[in-house]
């Protein structure tokens, strides 16, 4: 099998792609993700097309801090916030929260949006450079295993720009509905 050329790009290019409603790949703490601007419906559509994924399945919004997440989700206070922080400190946890008006409508299901704070260095670099949270979904074709390396991303998506080189490959994040206080995936 011929080795695919990897479209590795720098942070300046990621900022340009984000601003132009384009998509890119990057490492998260679990797998490589595909991301873009969470305010733009066309970004969600592009991700669905490239993954051969039916629209209507949700994506998450990921960032390095709650402030960036708060643009797209209503952050709880008091005990609910403490619960969220406690769960997130234990292992990667995605939370279902009430969505704000700023989120692309295709990211919102039943008024909720999935969000995660990521400790991954590349996620922080991207989010700080674009001054926003980003969309996150696994870098794979629908129904296939998620990419764990830049080589696997390039196999699935030969022309997709990739920022970063490696991910820690932790297990998939668990999903917690904070309002109902139940795990949807643990």
KAPE-V292044 format. One record per backbone hydrogen bond with DSSP energy under -0.5 kcal/mol. NH is the residue of the N-H (numbers start at 0). CO is the residue of the C=O. If there is no record, write none. Layout:
BEGIN
nh | co
NH | CO
NH | CO
END
This chain:
BEGIN
nh | co
6 | 4
7 | 5
8 | 161
13 | 9
14 | 10
15 | 11
16 | 12
17 | 13
18 | 14
19 | 15
20 | 17
21 | 16
23 | 34
24 | 160
25 | 32
26 | 162
27 | 30
31 | 146
32 | 25
33 | 136
34 | 23
39 | 36
40 | 38
42 | 39
43 | 39
44 | 40
45 | 41
46 | 42
47 | 43
48 | 44
49 | 45
50 | 46
51 | 47
51 | 48
52 | 47
55 | 56
56 | 53
59 | 135
60 | 113
61 | 133
62 | 115
68 | 64
69 | 65
70 | 67
71 | 68
72 | 68
73 | 97
74 | 72
79 | 76
80 | 76
81 | 77
82 | 78
83 | 79
84 | 80
85 | 81
86 | 82
87 | 83
88 | 84
89 | 85
89 | 86
90 | 86
93 | 173
94 | 114
95 | 175
96 | 94
96 | 112
98 | 110
99 | 71
102 | 99
103 | 37
106 | 103
107 | 104
108 | 111
111 | 108
112 | 96
113 | 58
114 | 94
115 | 60
117 | 62
117 | 115
123 | 119
124 | 120
125 | 121
126 | 122
127 | 123
128 | 124
129 | 125
130 | 126
131 | 126
132 | 67
133 | 61
134 | 35
135 | 59
136 | 33
138 | 31
139 | 137
141 | 50
143 | 140
146 | 138
149 | 164
152 | 148
153 | 149
154 | 150
155 | 151
156 | 152
159 | 156
161 | 6
162 | 24
169 | 28
173 | 91
174 | 184
175 | 93
176 | 181
177 | 95
177 | 175
178 | 95
180 | 176
181 | 176
183 | 174
184 | 174
END
